[in-house]
């Protein structure tokens, strides 16, 4: 089956991937591995980034001199117009004693946070990898009696440059005020006491998504999924609301705005991936229950990751497309509004491993990660008409729509909830992986 996204590079990793993060304004990919290593890669540079991303880019370091990541020859510049070039290792280090469960960039991209099963979060300069501060996860927040032991992280999210969210496998969600920790001084500062701790779900937090600020500059509210519920928490007021039990595990989330308005809908929704292969849409501000359901996979493959496809990639005006990474290694694309799967866009990250990481870099290239491989993809415009897949193959067929209705009407509500499989065992380390990988098509 042909796809509008073409694989342009496969990057081997030295061990299993647990987490990946893409820099918000530079072509940089960072990964956290099962061996505790954190590695940062320079993707090929891109020309003419989207206007909104260019405006939010941080000032160049070194007194205004161009960062070496963006310096390129005429050959590299020509290659970057097609998303081609070379991936190079910017830096690599053994950051945690055991596995690195999570990595995330600060909103300005200057800091890369990594969280390990050693109970530490380390903040490093994203350009060099130099650690500038640490956070030690509290052993016990006092709310639940239990044996004192180091807890593993389930997710990490930098909601503002001053606020970091950390969740653990015990369902704790810690809020840290970074203004008390140094991110510029060479001297390390270690803090362990969070400014707030919440338990928005009875199970661990599987995803965190910021809600855009309405009146203030920085976001104050965020959506979390955990177990079979969705919750909204405010940095000032704490837990605001928790949804009804959805009877299927909610595993991933992404915020979508600019949708069609009408009735009570303001065109702003949260898309939630489920363990049953169903994508649900939730109207912003109406959090008690889901608003719409879309069957992404009729066979019930779990939706492990979600990402919004950048509009500058699609060039579709008001149409919105969400990429869904499944636990069987596929990525499927859902066109919102019509609420249909764009069938001929399916891509296969791996035949065995699920999609652990999914996102789009500053140049609009899709990056998927899972197992010991990262794949980079670009949209093949020869497969599209004005950025839209050719009409005869664009949407899933009527049979799949029928399966969606059947699936919705005949759900067995007594069936045990499928629990997300999280890798905890340190993966087998493959030494000697290449540090420079050429993109296909570059002579």
Protein Blocks (a to p, Z undefined) as FASTA:
>chain_A
ZZfbdcfbdcddfbdcfbdcddfkbccdddddfkopacdddddddehiafklmmmpccde
ehhiacfklgccfklmmmmmnopacdddfbdcdfbfbdcfbdcddfkopaccdddfkopa
cdddfklopafbdcdddfbgolagcdddddddfbdcdfbfkbccdddfkopacdddfklp
cckbfbdcddfbdfbdcdfbfbdcfbdcddddfkbmbdfbdcddehjbccdddfklopfb
dcddehiacfbdcddehiacehjbgoiacddddfkopacdddehiakbcfbdcdfblnop
acfbdcdddfklnonojaccdddddfkopacdddehjlpacfklpccfbfkbccfbgcdd
fkopacddehjbdcdddddfklpgehiacfklmpccfklmmmmmmmmmmccfkbccdddd
ddfbdcdddehiafbdcdehiZZ
